[in-house]
Amino acid sequence: MSNKSSNIGGQAVIEGIMMRAGEKYAIAVRKPDREIEVKVDTYKELPGAKKLLKVPVIRGMFAFVDSLVIGIRCLMYSASFYDDEEEPGDGGEKKPLTEEELRKKEREDSLLMTGTLILSIVMAVGIFMLLPYLAASQLEKVISSHWLLAFLESLIRVGLFLLYMFLISRMKDIQRTFMYHGAEHKCINCIENGRPLTVENVLGCSREHKRCGTSFLFFVMIVSAVFLMFIYTDDRVLRLVLRLILIPVIAGVSYEIIRLAGNSDNPLVNLLSKPGLCLQRLTTKEPDADQTEVAIAAVEAVFDWKKWQKEQGFDTAQ
């Protein structure tokens, strides 16, 4: 794998892929009629956020929230192609929504997106932060060492995370989404290895990538373990509060690690990236040609890969 980072990232959605480069992002979806629909949009950060995006750790906090917002927005957009968005007419035929109905639907979708985002964060915090803490707390009667308790809590957290990954990887519907996830990685690897972005070339690339969200989540587990080893208080309530407060900081530090991994070919960095890359064998599957076409369409909508490869000194004629 090349150590030249294209700074393009993506995410699999329902029968499609989202690719982001800078402030622009594109979502390409394979519609039920087999055509590829591509939508390009711009994500506007909060006023003053650009300065904060240059500050290490803090930029990771913003990036984490941004990825959640854009991800849910794209999931809802891709799902819309597989929902009944039209009302049946008197004769059983379908009729398009009126302008007022469309506005109402947009408001409902916005509320749904907000609710889904909040629910997702609450569930993730509850399962992967609070539940391991509560489970480890039950051992305080027999274990006095806070170091050992912190280690056991982290062990439970990693175990839950691995179990969750394994279970969702066995779901048939999710497996198809993971095939698109594999196509996303293959596209990025194809570009960063200096090869023309064709279906044949993409299929021949690796489906593992060091900047993957799966690797990011794994680093979150490890960074949280380190933090909990050194941040301790006897007050149980304060311990719980500290875990909640530290979540954005843990995400920010993990972002810096994944950012470093994506821009470095250092042997130590590569070694630290290995566990996350192994986990991607669960969250990515080998895509087919149709899914690869969707990934290529999403990339080319927001990223001039030919220009980038030329700037990096690749032989674009190969």
N, C-alpha and C positions, 0 to 999 in steps of 0.2 A: 504494500500500500504506500502511496506517495505521502510525504509529509507536507505537501503543498495543499493548504486548506482553501476551498472555494468559498467558504462562508455561506454556503447555501444549505438550508435544512428543510426537513419535511415531516409529514405525518400522514399515515394512512387513515382514510375515512371509509364510509360505506360505498363500495364499488368505485373508489377513487383515491386520489392522492392530493395533499396540499403541499406546495413547495413555496418556501419563503427566501427572498434575497433582499436584505436591507429592510426597507419599509414596505416593499411590495410583496404580495403573496398571491399565488394562483391556486385554484382548486380545479382539478380535472376529474370529471365523473363519466363513467361508462353508463349511459342511460339504458333503460330497458329496450329501446329500439336499436341498441348497439352503437349508436353515435357517441362521440366524445364531446361533452360540453365543457368548455373552459371559461372560468370566470376569474378576472384579475381585479384585485382590490388593493387599497393602501391602508395600512394600520397606523392610525394616528395616536402617538403617545400623549400622555398628559403634558400640559404646559410646563416647561422647565425640566422635563424628564431627560432630554438629550444630554444635559450636563451630568446628570446623575448616572447615565448609562456609560460614562467614562470612568466611574469610580469602581474599583474592584470590590467584589462581594455585593455592594449595593446594586450594581447592574444585574447581578444574577437574580436578585429578588424580583426586579422588574421583568426580567426575561422569563422567569418562572410563571408569573401572573399572565404575561402576554401570551405565552404558549397555551395556557389553559383557556383564555378567552378566545383566541383565534381557533384553537382546536375544536371547541364546542360549537363555535359559529360555523365552521366548515362541516362538522358532523351534521348539524341541522340542515345545512344547505344540501349536502349530498343525500340526506334522508328524504328531502322534499321530492326527489325524482321517483321515489318508490312509495310515496303516499298518495292517497286520493285527494288531490288538491282541487278538484272540480266537483260541483254538485250535479247529480243527475237531473235531467230535465223531465218534462211531463211525459215525453215519449220514451223515456229510458236513456236518451242520449245525454252526453255530458255537456255542460255549459260552463264557460269561463267565469271566474269570480269577478264581481263588480269592483270598481275602484274603491268603494267604501269597505267592501269585504276584504280586499287586499290590504288596506291600511290596518284594519282590525286584526288581520292575521299577522301582520308585521309586529304589531304591539304585543300580541300574544306570544309570538316567537321570541321577542326580546325578553319578556318576563320569564318565559320558559328557559331561555339561555341563562339568565341570571340565577334562577332557582336551581338549575342543574349544576352550575358552577359552584354555588354555595354548598349544595348537597354533596357534591363530589369532594370538596375540600373537607367538610365535616366528617364524612365517612372515612376518608384517607387518614385524617388525624386520629379519629377514634380507633380504627383498626390497627394502624401501624405505629402510633405513638402512645396512646392512652392504654390500650389493651395490654401491650407488653409490660408497661409500667405497673398496672394493677396486678398482673400475673406474678411479676417478680416481687412485688410488695408482700405477697402472701408468704414468701420465704424468709422474711425478716425475723421471724420467730426462731428460725434454726440457723440463719446465716447472719453474722454480725458485720462482716467486711463489706463496705459499700462498693469496693472495687469489684468483688465477686458478684454482688447484686447487679451492678451496672453491666458487667459482662454477660450475665444470664439474661438480663433484660434485652440487651442487644442481640443475643443469640435467639431469643424468642421472636424478636422483630424480624430478623433475617429469615428465620424459619417460616413465619407467616407470609413474608414477601415471596419466598420461593414457592410455597404451597399455592399462593394466589396465582402466580405466574404459570405454574404447572396446570392448575385446574382450568384457567381460561384458555390455555393453549390446546386443551382437549375439546373445546366447543367447536362444532363444525362451522357455524357462522363466523366466529372469531378467526378461525384458521384461514378463511378467505381474506379477511382484513389483514392478517399477518402476511399473506402472499403479496398484497399491495405494499406492506411495510418492507418486505424483501426487495420489491421492485424499486422502491424509493432509495434504499441503500445502494443497490446495484448501479442506479443512475449516477449517484454522487461519486461512487468509486470509479465508475467509467470516466467521468469528467476529470477527477483528480489524478488519474493514472494516464491522462493525456490521450485517451482514445476517442474517436468520433462517436457521437451519441446515436448509435443505431441499435435496433432491437437485438441483433446478433451480438454486438459488442457488449451491450448491457447484460444480457443473459449469461455471458461468460465471466462476469465480474463477481466478486465476493458479495454476499448479502450481509456481511458484518461491517460495522463502522464505529469508530471510537467516539464519535459525537452523538451517538444514539441516545434517545430518551431512556431506554432501558438501562444503559450504562450510567446515566445520570442518577436514576433512582437507586441503583446499587451503591453509588458513591454517597448518596444521602444516608443510606443505612450505615455505612462505614464511618462517615463524618459524625453522625449522631452518636455512634458508639464512643468515639474519641472525646467528644464534648462531655458526655455523661460521666466519663471516667474522672474528669478533672473538675466538674462543676457539681458540688454536692452540698446539701443542707439537711439537717435533722428534721426540719419541719416538712411533713408530708404534703401539705397543701402548697407550700412554696415550691417544693420539688415539682409538683404538677404544673404550677404556673410557669416555672422556668422552662419546662419542656415545650410549652405552648409558645412562649416568647422566643425561644431559640429556633423555632421552625424556619422563619425567614432567613436567619443567619446561616443555618445549616444548608438551606437551599442555595444561598449566595456563595458559600465556600465550595459546595459541590459543583456549582456552575464554573467556578474558576478552574477547578481540577479538570473538568471535562473539556473546557476551553483549551487548557494547556495540552491535554492529551490529543486533541484534534489538530494541534499545530506543532507537534513535536514527534520525532522519531527516536527519542532517547530510549535506550534499552530499559532503564528503570521505569520510565513512563509507560512503555509498552507492556512491561510486566504487570504494573498496577491496573492496566486496562484489560488484561486477560479475563478476569472473572466476569466483567460486564459483557465482553465479547462472547463468552461462553453462554451467558444468559440469553443473548440474542438468538441462539439456536432455538429457543422456545418461542420468542416473540416475532421471529421472521420465518417465512417459508419461501420455497422456490416459486417464483411467479411464472405465469405463462406469457406468451407473446402479446396477448391482448392487454394484460395488466401492465406489461412493460411499455406498450404504446401510450397508455394513459400517463404513466410516470414521465415519459419523455415530453409529452404535451404540456404537463404542468411545469417542468423545468424550463422549456423553451419559451414559455409565456412570461417568465420573470428574469431569466438569466441568459446572458450572451456567452455560452460556454466556449464558442469558437474564439471569441476575443480574449477570454480569460486564459485559455490554453496557449494562445499566441504570446500573451504577456508573460506567462510563466516559462516560455522558451521551449514548449513542446513542439514536436514536428506535427503540425496540423494536417499534413498531406498523407499521413499514414492511414 
